[in-house]
Amino acid sequence: MDTATHFAMGAALAGLATVDPAVTAYYPAIATAVVAGSQIPDIDTVLKLRNNAIYITHHRGITHSIPFTLMWPLLIVGLIYLFIPTINILHFWMWTQLAVFLHVFVDIFNSYGTQALRPFSKKWIQIGIINTFDPIMFIILLTGSALWAHGENPVPVFLAIALILVIYYIIRRLLQQYIKKQALHILPHHETVLKAFVAPTIRFFEWRVAVETHSHYYIGRAFKGNVNFSDRFKRTPLPSDEIMEDARNDANLKAFISFSSIYRWTLEERDYGYELRFIDLRYLKNGHYSFVAILKLNHDYKVTHSYTGWIFSEKKLLQVLDRHPIK
């Protein structure tokens, strides 16, 4: 989820914490703890300051793992204890642990997902039923905070909101499965489906659809349950070993492949040599695929420039690429 939604969830937990007499005597401290717990797994966002390859490879990775999910509350409560040694450590830890757990838990329902099962598995868990920013979910949480600020008892308010959100998640999952069924139904009957992705957008009734079959990729959108495939690409093997020898060691391309679940590639001759582009097929919007890895190769197939990340126009992509030499 986005930072604002995680903050709103932290505020909701701060409201629920008022039911616990062991922490209400230190309410500013427990509110700080749960809000910090609702944010701290995303501390790896600072990796953006390094470069996109490192950020894409590691964001929502180790900081969302099982060891760190257990470590963050101990760190937060430990710091508070240094300044307020009279707090009830057990109760502070339980509320903070709940905040951290909920952060990691809700993130697995995005298309981006997390590596929440590390160190047991580095697999990305991407259920993909809630957009990174979901306006309906955000409004529901804000409504609870507004009622609390107006003087309503926060415990029944936020318990009711928790129930509403559970129902909302169930509805989203059912919609996703219905759209997936519709998408597979309209494919040519001779196609053997290998992968199918149905991912949310910011609009409740609109979803992104990407299907990989034994011979093609089918890309499109669904609106109110009606699926329309706008693009179809033939599946082709990766470029030859000669072309990929240097490219496969490129940090940007490795980051892209580690994250992308369904992609195609293109190779075009240029004045400087070749442009090798890998395109994530899950992120089509207004005719443009926004998540890419693009490499410039010289005539000997050596990488001279590369870039990976989200760019929302071809013009912007080429401008960014020119600013990112890697050799």
Backbone as numpy.savetxt, mean C-alpha at the origin, in Angstrom:
# Nx Ny Nz CAx CAy CAz Cx Cy Cz
-2.77 2.42 4.77 -3.60 3.60 4.77 -2.72 4.85 4.77
-3.34 5.99 4.50 -2.63 7.25 4.52 -2.44 7.74 5.96
-1.57 8.72 6.13 -1.24 9.22 7.46 -2.46 9.78 8.18
-3.31 10.50 7.46 -4.48 11.11 8.09 -5.43 10.06 8.65
-5.65 8.99 7.91 -6.55 7.94 8.39 -5.96 7.21 9.58
-4.66 6.93 9.54 -4.02 6.32 10.71 -4.14 7.22 11.93
-4.00 8.52 11.74 -4.15 9.46 12.85 -5.58 9.42 13.39
-6.56 9.39 12.49 -7.96 9.33 12.92 -8.24 8.04 13.71
-7.62 6.95 13.30 -7.79 5.70 14.04 -7.13 5.80 15.42
-5.98 6.48 15.48 -5.35 6.69 16.78 -6.22 7.52 17.69
-6.87 8.55 17.13 -7.77 9.38 17.93 -8.96 8.57 18.44
-9.46 7.67 17.60 -10.57 6.81 18.02 -10.15 5.91 19.19
-8.96 5.36 19.11 -8.46 4.54 20.22 -8.25 5.37 21.48
-7.82 6.60 21.32 -7.68 7.48 22.47 -9.02 7.69 23.15
-10.08 7.76 22.34 -11.42 7.87 22.91 -11.83 6.61 23.65
-11.56 5.46 23.06 -11.90 4.20 23.71 -11.12 3.98 25.00
-9.92 4.52 25.06 -9.07 4.34 26.24 -9.67 4.97 27.49
-10.65 5.86 27.31 -11.28 6.48 28.47 -12.07 5.47 29.31
-12.31 4.29 28.76 -13.03 3.27 29.52 -12.12 2.60 30.55
-10.83 2.79 30.43 -9.86 2.11 31.29 -9.39 3.04 32.40
-9.84 2.81 33.65 -9.45 3.70 34.75 -7.95 3.66 35.05
-7.26 2.61 34.59 -5.82 2.51 34.88 -5.00 3.50 34.06
-5.60 4.08 33.02 -4.84 5.03 32.19 -5.46 6.42 32.16
-6.72 6.56 32.56 -7.38 7.86 32.45 -6.74 8.92 33.33
-6.09 8.52 34.42 -5.41 9.50 35.27 -4.24 10.15 34.54
-3.77 9.49 33.50 -2.65 10.01 32.70 -3.12 10.16 31.25
-4.29 10.78 31.08 -4.90 10.75 29.76 -4.04 11.38 28.66
-3.43 12.55 28.87 -2.58 13.09 27.79 -1.47 12.11 27.38
-0.94 11.37 28.36 0.14 10.43 28.06 -0.38 9.23 27.27
-1.54 8.67 27.65 -2.06 7.50 26.92 -2.53 7.91 25.53
-3.09 9.13 25.40 -3.48 9.60 24.07 -2.26 9.74 23.17
-1.19 10.27 23.73 0.06 10.39 22.97 0.58 9.01 22.55
0.49 8.05 23.47 1.00 6.70 23.20 0.24 6.03 22.07
-1.09 6.09 22.09 -1.86 5.38 21.07 -1.77 6.09 19.72
-1.72 7.42 19.73 -1.57 8.13 18.46 -0.19 7.85 17.86
0.84 7.85 18.71 2.18 7.50 18.23 2.21 6.07 17.71
1.54 5.17 18.42 1.49 3.77 17.99 0.77 3.60 16.67
-0.20 4.46 16.40 -0.95 4.38 15.14 -0.16 4.93 13.97
0.97 5.60 14.23 1.77 6.20 13.18 3.14 5.55 12.99
3.73 5.03 14.06 5.15 4.70 14.05 5.57 3.63 13.03
4.73 2.66 12.65 5.21 1.71 11.63 5.58 2.38 10.30
5.02 3.56 10.05 5.32 4.26 8.80 6.55 5.15 8.91
7.34 4.94 9.95 8.56 5.73 10.10 9.52 5.49 8.94
9.35 4.35 8.26 10.23 4.05 7.13 9.95 4.94 5.92
8.95 5.82 6.01 8.71 6.79 4.94 9.92 7.68 4.72
10.77 7.82 5.75 11.98 8.65 5.60 12.91 8.08 4.53
12.72 6.81 4.16 13.56 6.22 3.13 13.39 6.92 1.78
12.28 7.66 1.62 12.09 8.43 0.39 13.22 9.44 0.19
13.82 9.86 1.31 14.91 10.83 1.21 16.14 10.23 0.55
16.25 8.91 0.58 17.37 8.23 -0.08 17.09 8.15 -1.58
16.19 7.27 -1.94 15.75 7.16 -3.33 14.55 6.23 -3.39
13.87 6.24 -4.54 12.65 5.45 -4.68 12.91 3.95 -4.59
14.05 3.49 -5.10 14.34 2.06 -5.08 14.37 1.53 -3.65
15.07 2.23 -2.78 15.16 1.81 -1.38 13.79 1.91 -0.72
13.07 3.00 -1.01 11.75 3.18 -0.41 10.78 2.08 -0.82
10.70 1.79 -2.11 9.77 0.76 -2.60 10.13 -0.61 -2.05
11.43 -0.88 -1.96 11.87 -2.19 -1.48 11.55 -2.40 -0.01
11.64 -1.34 0.79 11.56 -1.51 2.23 10.31 -0.94 2.90
9.58 -0.03 2.23 8.40 0.56 2.86 7.36 -0.51 3.15
6.82 -0.46 4.36 5.86 -1.45 4.86 6.47 -2.85 4.91
7.77 -2.89 5.04 8.47 -4.16 5.16 8.78 -4.47 6.61
10.03 -4.29 6.99 10.46 -4.69 8.33 9.76 -3.90 9.43
9.40 -2.63 9.17 8.74 -1.84 10.21 7.31 -2.32 10.48
6.76 -3.12 9.56 5.43 -3.70 9.75 5.51 -5.19 10.07
6.71 -5.68 10.32 6.91 -7.11 10.58 6.47 -7.48 11.99
6.40 -8.77 12.26 5.99 -9.24 13.59 6.93 -8.74 14.69
8.26 -8.86 14.55 9.13 -8.37 15.62 8.96 -6.88 15.89
8.83 -6.07 14.83 8.70 -4.64 15.04 7.31 -4.26 15.55
6.29 -5.01 15.15 4.95 -4.76 15.69 4.94 -4.96 17.21
5.75 -5.89 17.69 5.87 -6.11 19.13 6.85 -5.14 19.79
7.81 -4.66 19.03 8.83 -3.78 19.60 8.36 -2.34 19.76
7.61 -1.83 18.78 7.21 -0.42 18.81 6.49 -0.04 20.12
5.50 -0.82 20.60 4.84 -0.43 21.86 5.80 -0.38 23.04
6.74 -1.32 23.09 7.72 -1.31 24.18 8.55 -0.04 24.14
8.93 0.39 22.94 9.72 1.60 22.79 8.93 2.83 23.22
7.70 2.94 22.74 6.87 4.11 23.06 6.58 4.19 24.56
6.12 3.08 25.14 5.79 3.07 26.57 7.05 3.27 27.41
8.16 2.70 26.96 9.42 2.88 27.68 9.82 4.34 27.75
9.66 5.07 26.64 10.00 6.49 26.63 9.08 7.28 27.55
7.79 6.95 27.54 6.85 7.65 28.43 7.18 7.35 29.90
7.56 6.11 30.17 7.90 5.72 31.54 9.10 6.50 32.08
10.03 6.84 31.20 11.19 7.62 31.63 10.77 8.97 32.22
9.68 9.54 31.70 9.22 10.85 32.16 8.10 10.73 33.20
7.32 9.64 33.12 6.22 9.45 34.08 6.31 8.03 34.63
7.18 7.79 35.61 7.41 6.42 36.11 6.24 5.84 36.89
5.19 6.64 37.17 4.05 6.13 37.94 2.95 5.54 37.05
3.14 5.52 35.74 2.10 4.98 34.87 1.95 3.47 35.07
0.77 2.96 34.71 0.54 1.52 34.72 1.10 0.96 33.41
2.28 0.39 33.50 2.99 -0.03 32.29 2.20 -1.06 31.50
1.58 -2.02 32.18 0.85 -3.08 31.49 -0.30 -2.51 30.66
-1.10 -1.63 31.25 -2.25 -1.09 30.53 -1.81 -0.15 29.42
-0.77 0.65 29.68 -0.23 1.50 28.63 0.25 0.65 27.46
0.93 -0.43 27.78 1.43 -1.31 26.71 0.29 -1.93 25.91
-0.78 -2.37 26.59 -1.89 -3.03 25.88 -2.55 -2.07 24.89
-2.80 -0.83 25.32 -3.44 0.12 24.41 -2.52 0.50 23.25
-1.25 0.67 23.54 -0.30 1.03 22.48 -0.10 -0.14 21.53
-0.07 -1.35 22.07 0.06 -2.53 21.22 -1.13 -2.66 20.28
-2.32 -2.36 20.79 -3.52 -2.40 19.95 -3.41 -1.38 18.82
-2.90 -0.19 19.13 -2.76 0.85 18.10 -1.81 0.41 17.00
-0.66 -0.16 17.38 0.32 -0.60 16.38 -0.25 -1.76 15.57
-0.89 -2.71 16.24 -1.47 -3.86 15.53 -2.50 -3.40 14.50
-3.37 -2.46 14.88 -4.40 -2.01 13.96 -3.79 -1.31 12.75
-2.72 -0.56 12.97 -2.04 0.08 11.83 -1.60 -0.98 10.82
-0.90 -1.99 11.28 -0.38 -3.04 10.39 -1.54 -3.83 9.78
-2.55 -4.11 10.59 -3.68 -4.92 10.13 -4.44 -4.24 9.00
-4.75 -2.95 9.17 -5.54 -2.29 8.11 -4.72 -2.09 6.84
-3.40 -2.01 6.98 -2.57 -1.84 5.78 -2.60 -3.05 4.85
-2.87 -4.22 5.37 -2.88 -5.39 4.50 -4.08 -5.39 3.56
-5.06 -4.52 3.84 -6.25 -4.47 3.00 -6.10 -3.49 1.84
-4.94 -2.80 1.75 -4.66 -1.93 0.61 -4.07 -2.74 -0.55
-4.01 -2.11 -1.71 -3.33 -2.72 -2.85 -1.83 -2.80 -2.62
-1.29 -1.80 -1.91 0.15 -1.78 -1.64 0.51 -2.95 -0.72
-0.26 -3.14 0.34 -0.02 -4.26 1.24 1.15 -4.06 2.17
1.50 -5.12 2.89 2.65 -5.10 3.80 3.33 -6.47 3.78
4.52 -6.51 4.37 5.20 -7.78 4.63 5.02 -8.12 6.12
3.78 -8.19 6.53 3.45 -8.34 7.95 3.87 -9.68 8.54
4.16 -10.67 7.70 4.53 -11.99 8.22 6.03 -12.17 8.38
6.83 -11.14 8.05 8.26 -11.26 8.30 8.50 -11.44 9.79
9.46 -12.28 10.18 10.53 -12.90 9.39 10.17 -14.27 8.81
8.93 -14.71 8.96 8.55 -16.04 8.48 8.32 -16.06 6.98
7.94 -14.93 6.42 7.72 -14.84 4.98 7.89 -13.40 4.53
8.54 -13.21 3.37 8.68 -11.88 2.80 7.58 -11.59 1.77
6.60 -12.46 1.70 5.51 -12.27 0.75 4.71 -11.01 1.09
4.36 -10.24 0.05 3.51 -9.07 0.25 2.06 -9.53 0.40
1.43 -9.10 1.48 0.01 -9.40 1.71 -0.79 -8.20 1.21
-1.52 -8.39 0.11 -2.22 -7.29 -0.56 -3.66 -7.73 -0.84
-4.53 -7.57 0.14 -5.92 -7.99 -0.06 -6.63 -7.05 -1.02
-6.31 -5.78 -0.97 -6.74 -4.84 -2.00 -8.22 -4.53 -2.04
-8.82 -4.24 -0.89 -10.24 -3.86 -0.91 -10.46 -2.42 -0.46
-9.43 -1.80 0.12 -9.54 -0.42 0.61 -8.46 0.42 -0.06
-8.85 1.54 -0.64 -7.88 2.44 -1.24 -6.97 3.03 -0.16
-5.76 3.45 -0.55 -4.83 4.03 0.42 -5.51 5.15 1.20
-6.26 6.00 0.52 -7.15 6.93 1.21 -8.57 6.60 0.81
-9.35 6.19 1.79 -10.76 5.85 1.56 -11.61 6.95 2.20
-12.25 7.80 1.39 -13.00 8.93 1.96 -14.15 8.51 2.86
-14.81 7.40 2.53 -15.93 6.95 3.37 -15.42 6.55 4.75
-14.35 5.77 4.79 -13.77 5.35 6.06 -13.30 6.56 6.86
-12.67 7.50 6.18 -12.16 8.69 6.86 -13.30 9.51 7.45
-14.39 9.67 6.71 -15.55 10.43 7.19 -16.18 9.75 8.40
-16.25 8.42 8.36 -16.81 7.68 9.49 -15.98 7.94 10.76
-14.66 7.89 10.62 -13.79 8.13 11.78 -13.89 9.58 12.25
-13.94 10.52 11.31 -14.08 11.92 11.69 -15.40 12.19 12.39
-16.45 11.51 11.95 -17.75 11.66 12.60 -17.68 11.24 14.06
-16.99 10.14 14.33 -16.82 9.71 15.71 -16.08 10.73 16.55
-15.01 11.29 15.98 -14.25 12.31 16.71 -15.08 13.56 16.94
-15.91 13.93 15.95 -16.76 15.11 16.11 -17.80 14.90 17.20
-18.39 13.70 17.24 -19.37 13.41 18.29 -18.72 13.43 19.67
-17.51 12.91 19.74 -16.75 12.93 21.00 -16.47 14.37 21.43
-16.02 15.19 20.48 -15.72 16.59 20.79 -16.97 17.35 21.21
-18.13 16.89 20.71 -19.41 17.54 21.04 -19.91 17.13 22.42
-19.24 16.16 23.05 -19.61 15.77 24.40 -20.23 14.39 24.53
-20.34 13.65 23.40 -20.90 12.31 23.47 -19.90 11.36 24.14
-20.43 10.32 24.79 -19.57 9.32 25.41 -18.77 8.60 24.32
-17.43 8.69 24.37 -16.64 8.13 23.27 -16.68 6.60 23.18
-16.98 5.93 24.28 -16.94 4.47 24.26 -18.02 3.89 23.35
-19.32 4.20 23.57 -20.32 3.66 22.64 -20.16 4.20 21.23
-19.70 5.46 21.10 -19.53 6.05 19.77 -18.51 5.26 18.97
-17.33 5.02 19.56 -16.27 4.37 18.79 -16.47 2.86 18.69
-17.18 2.27 19.63 -17.53 0.86 19.47 -18.50 0.69 18.30
-19.45 1.60 18.19 -20.39 1.56 17.05 -19.65 1.76 15.74
-18.69 2.69 15.72 -17.91 2.94 14.51 -17.07 1.73 14.14
-16.51 1.05 15.15 -15.74 -0.16 14.87 -16.62 -1.21 14.19
-17.85 -1.36 14.66 -18.78 -2.32 14.06 -19.12 -1.90 12.63
-19.37 -0.62 12.42 -19.68 -0.12 11.08 -18.52 -0.40 10.13
-17.30 -0.18 10.59 -16.13 -0.41 9.73 -15.94 -1.88 9.40
-16.23 -2.76 10.35 -16.15 -4.20 10.06 -17.14 -4.56 8.96
-18.36 -4.05 9.07 -19.37 -4.30 8.04 -18.93 -3.71 6.70
-18.34 -2.52 6.75 -17.86 -1.86 5.53 -16.79 -2.70 4.84
-15.86 -3.23 5.61 -14.81 -4.07 5.04 -15.41 -5.33 4.40
-16.39 -5.91 5.05 -17.03 -7.11 4.50 -17.71 -6.78 3.16
-18.41 -5.64 3.12 -19.07 -5.23 1.88 -18.04 -5.03 0.77
-16.93 -4.38 1.09 -15.89 -4.16 0.10 -15.31 -5.48 -0.43
-15.13 -6.43 0.47 -14.61 -7.73 0.05 -15.60 -8.43 -0.87
-16.88 -8.37 -0.55 -17.88 -9.01 -1.38 -17.95 -8.35 -2.76
-17.83 -7.01 -2.80 -17.81 -6.31 -4.07 -16.61 -6.72 -4.91
-15.46 -6.82 -4.27 -14.25 -7.22 -4.99 -14.41 -8.60 -5.61
-14.93 -9.54 -4.84 -15.09 -10.89 -5.35 -16.13 -10.96 -6.47
-17.17 -10.15 -6.36 -18.19 -10.12 -7.42 -17.58 -9.59 -8.72
-16.79 -8.50 -8.62 -16.17 -7.92 -9.81 -15.16 -8.89 -10.43
-14.42 -9.57 -9.59 -13.47 -10.57 -10.10 -14.22 -11.66 -10.88
-15.32 -12.10 -10.34 -16.13 -13.12 -11.02 -16.63 -12.61 -12.37
-17.09 -11.34 -12.40 -17.57 -10.75 -13.65 -16.45 -10.62 -14.66
-15.26 -10.22 -14.19 -14.12 -10.05 -15.09 -13.73 -11.37 -15.74
-13.68 -12.43 -14.96 -13.30 -13.73 -15.50 -14.37 -14.27 -16.45
-15.61 -13.89 -16.18 -16.72 -14.38 -17.00 -16.67 -13.82 -18.42
-16.21 -12.57 -18.58 -16.23 -11.96 -19.92 -14.95 -12.21 -20.70
-13.96 -12.88 -20.10 -12.76 -13.22 -20.85 -13.07 -14.27 -21.91
-12.30 -14.32 -22.98 -12.47 -15.41 -23.96 -12.36 -16.77 -23.26
-13.23 -17.68 -23.62 -13.31 -18.96 -22.90 -12.07 -19.82 -23.06
-11.28 -19.57 -24.11 -10.09 -20.39 -24.31 -8.93 -19.96 -23.43
-9.05 -18.81 -22.76 -7.96 -18.30 -21.94 -7.87 -19.04 -20.60
-6.63 -19.35 -20.20 -6.39 -19.94 -18.88 -5.85 -18.85 -17.97
-6.60 -18.53 -16.93 -6.24 -17.42 -16.05 -5.13 -17.84 -15.09
-4.08 -17.02 -15.03 -2.97 -17.26 -14.11 -3.04 -16.35 -12.89
-3.39 -15.09 -13.10 -3.52 -14.13 -12.01 -4.69 -13.20 -12.31
-5.34 -12.73 -11.26 -6.40 -11.75 -11.44 -6.37 -10.77 -10.27
-6.32 -9.49 -10.59 -6.26 -8.45 -9.57 -7.45 -7.52 -9.72
-8.15 -7.30 -8.62 -9.22 -6.32 -8.57 -8.89 -5.38 -7.42
-8.52 -4.15 -7.76 -8.01 -3.21 -6.76 -8.91 -1.98 -6.67
-9.02 -1.39 -5.50 -9.93 -0.25 -5.31 -9.38 1.05 -5.87
-10.25 2.00 -6.08 -9.88 3.38 -6.37 -10.49 4.24 -5.26
-10.34 5.53 -5.36 -10.90 6.42 -4.34 -12.42 6.47 -4.41
-12.97 6.00 -5.52 -14.42 5.98 -5.69 -14.99 4.62 -5.28
-16.08 4.64 -4.56 -16.63 3.42 -3.98 -16.97 2.37 -5.04
-17.58 2.78 -6.15 -18.07 1.82 -7.14 -17.07 1.55 -8.27
-15.92 2.20 -8.24 -14.95 2.04 -9.34 -13.73 1.25 -8.87
-13.36 0.25 -9.67 -12.24 -0.63 -9.32 -11.33 -0.79 -10.53
-10.04 -1.04 -10.26 -9.09 -1.38 -11.32 -9.03 -2.89 -11.46
-8.94 -3.36 -12.70 -8.93 -4.80 -12.97 -7.75 -5.15 -13.86
-6.98 -6.16 -13.48 -5.86 -6.64 -14.29 -5.83 -8.16 -14.22
-5.83 -8.80 -15.38 -5.86 -10.26 -15.44 -4.71 -10.74 -16.33
-4.00 -11.73 -15.85 -2.94 -12.37 -16.63 -3.39 -13.78 -17.00
-3.39 -14.07 -18.29 -3.71 -15.41 -18.76 -2.44 -16.05 -19.34
-2.58 -17.23 -19.86 -1.42 -17.92 -20.42 -0.88 -17.21 -21.65
-1.68 -16.35 -22.29 -1.24 -15.71 -23.53 -1.32 -14.19 -23.53
-2.14 -13.59 -22.65 -2.36 -12.15 -22.71 -2.51 -11.54 -21.31
-2.39 -10.19 -21.30 -2.79 -9.39 -20.14 -4.05 -8.61 -20.54
-5.04 -8.60 -19.68 -6.26 -7.84 -19.90 -6.38 -6.80 -18.79
-6.49 -5.51 -19.19 -6.48 -4.42 -18.23 -7.73 -3.56 -18.43
-8.37 -3.18 -17.34 -9.55 -2.33 -17.47 -10.05 -1.82 -16.14
-11.32 -1.44 -16.14 -11.97 -0.88 -14.96 -13.35 -1.51 -14.79
-13.81 -1.44 -13.57 -15.17 -1.88 -13.27 -15.91 -0.72 -12.62
-17.13 -0.50 -13.04 -17.97 0.53 -12.43 -19.35 -0.05 -12.17
-19.73 -0.02 -10.90 -21.02 -0.59 -10.47 -21.18 -2.03 -10.96
-20.10 -2.78 -10.89 -20.15 -4.20 -11.22 -19.96 -4.52 -12.67
-19.92 -3.52 -13.54 -19.73 -3.74 -14.97 -18.25 -3.59 -15.32
-17.67 -4.63 -15.88 -16.24 -4.65 -16.18 -16.02 -4.34 -17.65
-15.06 -3.45 -17.91 -14.69 -3.12 -19.28 -13.18 -3.20 -19.41
-12.70 -4.09 -20.27 -11.27 -4.21 -20.55 -10.91 -3.25 -21.67
-10.04 -2.27 -21.35 -9.65 -1.27 -22.34 -8.35 -1.61 -23.04
-7.49 -2.40 -22.41 -6.19 -2.75 -22.99 -6.00 -4.27 -22.97
-5.33 -4.75 -24.01 -4.92 -6.16 -24.05 -3.51 -6.23 -24.63
-2.63 -6.93 -23.93 -1.25 -7.07 -24.38 -0.88 -8.55 -24.42
-0.11 -8.89 -25.42 0.35 -10.27 -25.52 1.49 -10.51 -24.54
1.45 -11.63 -23.85 2.54 -11.99 -22.94 3.77 -12.41 -23.74
4.90 -11.90 -23.34 6.16 -12.26 -24.01 7.21 -12.56 -22.96
8.14 -13.45 -23.27 9.24 -13.73 -22.33 10.07 -12.48 -22.09
10.83 -12.48 -20.99 11.73 -11.37 -20.72 12.74 -11.22 -21.86
13.32 -10.03 -22.01 14.34 -9.85 -23.04 15.48 -10.85 -22.89
16.29 -10.97 -23.90 17.38 -11.94 -23.92 18.38 -11.65 -22.79
19.17 -12.67 -22.46 20.20 -12.52 -21.42 21.18 -11.40 -21.76
21.46 -11.21 -23.04 22.39 -10.15 -23.44 21.84 -8.79 -23.03
20.55 -8.57 -23.24 19.92 -7.30 -22.89 19.78 -7.14 -21.38
19.47 -8.24 -20.69 19.16 -8.17 -19.26 20.38 -8.31 -18.36
21.54 -8.65 -18.90 22.70 -8.95 -18.06 23.02 -7.81 -17.09
23.07 -6.60 -17.59 23.35 -5.46 -16.72 22.07 -4.95 -16.06
20.97 -4.98 -16.78 19.71 -4.43 -16.28 19.20 -5.16 -15.05
19.36 -6.47 -15.01 18.79 -7.23 -13.89 19.48 -6.90 -12.56
20.65 -6.28 -12.62 21.35 -5.87 -11.40 21.06 -4.43 -11.01
20.26 -3.75 -11.79 19.92 -2.36 -11.50 19.00 -2.27 -10.28
19.32 -1.39 -9.35 18.56 -1.29 -8.10 17.11 -0.89 -8.34
16.87 0.00 -9.30 15.50 0.43 -9.56 14.66 -0.69 -10.15
15.23 -1.45 -11.07 14.48 -2.55 -11.65 14.23 -3.65 -10.62
15.21 -3.95 -9.79 15.02 -4.97 -8.75 13.93 -4.54 -7.77
13.88 -3.26 -7.42 12.84 -2.76 -6.53 11.46 -2.91 -7.18
11.38 -2.57 -8.46 10.11 -2.67 -9.18 9.61 -4.12 -9.20
10.47 -5.05 -9.57 10.07 -6.45 -9.71 9.71 -7.06 -8.35
10.40 -6.61 -7.29 10.09 -7.15 -5.96 8.70 -6.73 -5.50
8.21 -5.61 -6.02 6.91 -5.09 -5.58 5.78 -5.40 -6.54
6.05 -5.33 -7.82 4.99 -5.47 -8.81 4.57 -6.93 -8.97
3.28 -7.15 -9.00 2.74 -8.51 -9.12 2.35 -8.88 -10.54
2.14 -7.87 -11.38 1.74 -8.14 -12.76 2.22 -6.98 -13.63
3.10 -7.29 -14.59 3.70 -6.23 -15.38 4.06 -6.74 -16.77
4.25 -5.79 -17.69 4.74 -6.08 -19.02 5.98 -5.23 -19.26
6.67 -5.51 -20.38 7.88 -4.74 -20.68 7.88 -4.34 -22.14
8.62 -3.27 -22.42 8.82 -2.84 -23.80 10.29 -2.49 -23.99
10.77 -2.64 -25.20 12.15 -2.28 -25.55 12.10 -1.51 -26.86
12.59 -0.27 -26.82 12.57 0.57 -28.01 13.95 1.14 -28.28
14.31 1.21 -29.56 15.61 1.76 -29.94 15.56 3.28 -29.91
16.63 3.87 -29.34 16.74 5.32 -29.25 18.10 5.76 -29.80
18.29 7.08 -29.89 19.56 7.60 -30.36 20.72 7.18 -29.46
20.45 7.11 -28.18 21.50 6.77 -27.21 21.68 5.26 -27.06
20.79 4.47 -27.64 20.84 3.03 -27.49 19.44 2.44 -27.44
18.97 2.12 -26.20 17.67 1.48 -26.05 16.98 2.00 -24.78
15.65 2.00 -24.84 14.85 2.29 -23.66 14.13 0.99 -23.26
14.43 0.51 -22.06 13.79 -0.69 -21.53 12.83 -0.25 -20.44
11.57 -0.57 -20.61 10.55 -0.11 -19.67 9.74 -1.29 -19.13
9.55 -1.31 -17.83 8.69 -2.28 -17.17 7.49 -1.52 -16.60
6.30 -2.03 -16.86 5.06 -1.29 -16.57 4.16 -2.14 -15.69
3.86 -1.64 -14.49 2.92 -2.32 -13.60 1.51 -2.12 -14.15
0.81 -3.22 -14.39 -0.50 -3.14 -15.05 -1.65 -2.90 -14.08
-1.35 -2.76 -12.80 -2.41 -2.53 -11.82 -2.78 -1.06 -11.69
-2.00 -0.16 -12.28 -2.17 1.27 -12.01 -2.48 2.06 -13.28
-3.52 1.66 -13.97 -3.97 2.38 -15.16 -4.97 3.47 -14.76
-4.69 4.70 -15.21 -5.62 5.80 -14.96 -5.52 6.78 -16.11
-6.65 7.09 -16.70 -6.71 8.05 -17.81 -5.75 7.67 -18.93
-5.67 6.38 -19.21 -4.84 5.91 -20.31 -3.36 5.84 -20.02
-2.95 6.08 -18.78 -1.52 6.10 -18.42 -1.27 5.13 -17.28
-0.20 4.33 -17.41 0.21 3.43 -16.34 1.24 4.16 -15.48
0.88 4.41 -14.22 1.65 5.37 -13.43 2.84 4.78 -12.69
2.87 3.45 -12.49 4.00 2.87 -11.77 4.88 2.11 -12.76
6.12 2.58 -12.92 7.01 2.01 -13.94 8.44 1.91 -13.41
9.22 1.11 -14.10 10.68 1.16 -14.01 11.17 1.37 -15.44
12.02 2.36 -15.63 12.48 2.67 -16.97 14.00 2.80 -16.95
14.65 2.14 -17.90 16.10 2.12 -17.96 16.57 2.57 -19.33
17.59 3.40 -19.33 18.26 3.76 -20.57 19.49 2.87 -20.71
19.59 2.19 -21.85 20.73 1.32 -22.13 21.53 1.90 -23.30
22.84 1.80 -23.20 23.64 2.23 -24.35 23.64 1.12 -25.41
24.42 1.29 -26.45 24.40 0.32 -27.54 25.00 -1.03 -27.14
25.70 -1.07 -26.01 26.23 -2.34 -25.49 25.33 -2.92 -24.40
24.12 -2.36 -24.27 23.12 -2.80 -23.30 23.56 -2.57 -21.85
24.38 -1.56 -21.63 24.75 -1.17 -20.27 23.81 -0.06 -19.80
23.38 -0.15 -18.53 22.46 0.85 -17.99 23.21 2.15 -17.75
22.67 3.25 -18.31 23.27 4.57 -18.09 22.39 5.43 -17.17
21.09 5.26 -17.25 20.15 5.96 -16.38 19.02 5.00 -16.03
18.40 5.20 -14.86 17.21 4.41 -14.54 16.37 5.13 -13.51
15.12 4.74 -13.46 14.17 5.34 -12.50 13.05 4.35 -12.26
12.51 4.37 -11.02 11.27 3.64 -10.74 10.43 4.46 -9.80
9.13 4.37 -9.95 8.23 5.10 -9.07 6.92 5.40 -9.77
6.12 6.23 -9.11 4.81 6.62 -9.63 4.93 7.97 -10.32
4.67 8.00 -11.61 4.69 9.22 -12.41 3.40 9.23 -13.23
2.72 10.39 -13.24 1.36 10.40 -13.78 1.24 11.02 -15.17
2.37 11.22 -15.83 2.33 11.62 -17.24 3.65 11.23 -17.89
3.61 10.97 -19.18 4.81 10.58 -19.92 5.84 11.71 -19.92
5.39 12.94 -20.06 6.30 14.08 -20.06 7.06 14.17 -18.74
6.33 14.02 -17.63 6.96 14.09 -16.31 7.94 12.94 -16.12
7.60 11.77 -16.62 8.48 10.61 -16.48 9.83 10.86 -17.15
9.80 11.38 -18.37 11.06 11.62 -19.09 11.89 12.72 -18.42
11.20 13.72 -17.84 11.91 14.77 -17.12 12.60 14.21 -15.89
11.90 13.36 -15.16 12.47 12.76 -13.95 13.62 11.85 -14.31
13.46 11.07 -15.36 14.52 10.14 -15.75 15.82 10.87 -16.09
15.71 12.01 -16.75 16.91 12.78 -17.11 17.64 13.31 -15.88
16.93 13.37 -14.74 17.56 13.88 -13.51 18.11 12.76 -12.64
18.02 11.51 -13.08 18.41 10.40 -12.23 19.45 9.50 -12.89
20.63 10.01 -13.18 21.69 9.13 -13.66 22.14 8.19 -12.56
22.49 6.95 -12.91 22.94 6.02 -11.88 24.37 5.54 -12.13
24.94 5.88 -13.26 26.32 5.44 -13.52 27.11 6.57 -14.15
